[in-house]
C-alpha cells in the first residue's frame, strides 16, 4: 500500500525561482537562503519519495477571476510551467501520477471534501519554486507530483481547521491506494508577508516562529488560528500559511522535526522551511 | 446575515474579499490579460482601444492608464492582478511595493534587508491615526 513518510513546508517566493534560473543564487542576497536548503537537497536525495503531493496556490495563472475553486486537485498526466508574464520558467515539465490522482479524487469526495478536478492545468511558481528549492536544477524532476491548488487569493481562503482536516482525508486516500508508493507531502507559501498597499513589507518573525512551533508540536491548536490573526499579524498574503496545515494534517500527530530554516528577506517575504518525518 | 469585516481596521491594507472581487472583476481581467505576449503587444500598440474591451468604470480605467497602484486596489484590484500591469511597465514586485508604500525602491529594499516593516504600531488603523 502507499504511505506518507514525510512532509516539507516551504515558501514559494517567485524571486527565488528567478535567482535560480538566472544563476545568482550564490550572491550576497540569495546565497544565505539557498544555503539553508543545502541540507534539504541532501535529505531529499536520501528520502527518495516515489511521489510528491504538493499543496500550493495558483497566482491567477491557471485560474483567473472567472473560476476560483477553493480546492482543485490535479489529475493530469503532466503539468507545463506557465508563462506568468515574462515567459515560462526554464524548468522541466512536471509529470503527474494519474492513477494516484484519480484514486485521491474519488476518495476525497466520498469523504465529504468536494474538490474540483483538473484534467488540464499549467502550474506557476507556487508549485515549481519549492521543487527548485528541494531538487536544484535537474534535467527532469526525479518523481511525479500530484498538485493541489488552494484558493488563498480571494478572501476567504479555506479555514486552517478545514485544511488540517483535508490533510487527514488525503492521508486516508493515499493509504488506501494499492500500489506500494512512498509519498512526501509539501505545504508551500508564506511566511509573513504583505505585498499590497501602504502596509506592504510587513514581517513578523516572532509570530512566524510561534506558527512553526504550533504547526510541529500542537497542530490541533494551531489549526484553529483564525483568518483575522493571519491577516493582521502575518500580513494580508501571510494567509497562504493555511496551506501548511494540509501538509501537517497528512502526517502523524507526533512528528520529528528534521530541519528548520528561516530567513528575512526574499524580496517582500520571510522565507520559512521545515522538514518533518513521521515517527 | 450581515457579512462581518473584522479586517477593515487593519491599516494600509485592502482585503480582496467577495465585494472587492465583484467590483474589480473587469479591471482584474484586464490586468491578467497582460500575462500573454500578444495581449501586451496589442495594449502597447493602442492602450485606450485595448483597455476599452474591458467594461470597467471610468475611475478604474483612469487608475489603470495612470498607474495609480493603491487606487487600483481600492477600486477592486488585487495585487496578483495589478502586478501583471506593473510587470508590463517593467516594475517588479519589490519595486511595486516601494511605490505603494511611498518609500521608493531603495528605501523599501533597505527596510526589507533590515528585517521588514515591524508589526509594532501596524496592527490597527487607530495606531496609524495617532501618528
Interface residues (C-beta under 8 A of the other chain):
Chain A: X14 X15 X59 X60 X61 X64 X65 X66 X83 X84 X85 X86 X153 X154 X155 X156 X192 X194 X195 X196 X197 X198 X199 X200 X201 X202 X203 X204 X205 X206 X207 X227 X228 X231 X232 X233 X236 X237 X264 X265 X267 X268 X270
Chain B: X6 X7 X10 X11 X12 X13 X14 X15 X16 X17 X18 X21 X24 X25 X28 X29 X32 X34 X35 X36 X37 X70 X73 X78 X79 X80 X81 X83 X84 X87 X88 X93 X94 X96 X97 X100 X101 X102 X108 X111 X112 X113 X115 X116 X117 X118 X119 X122 X123
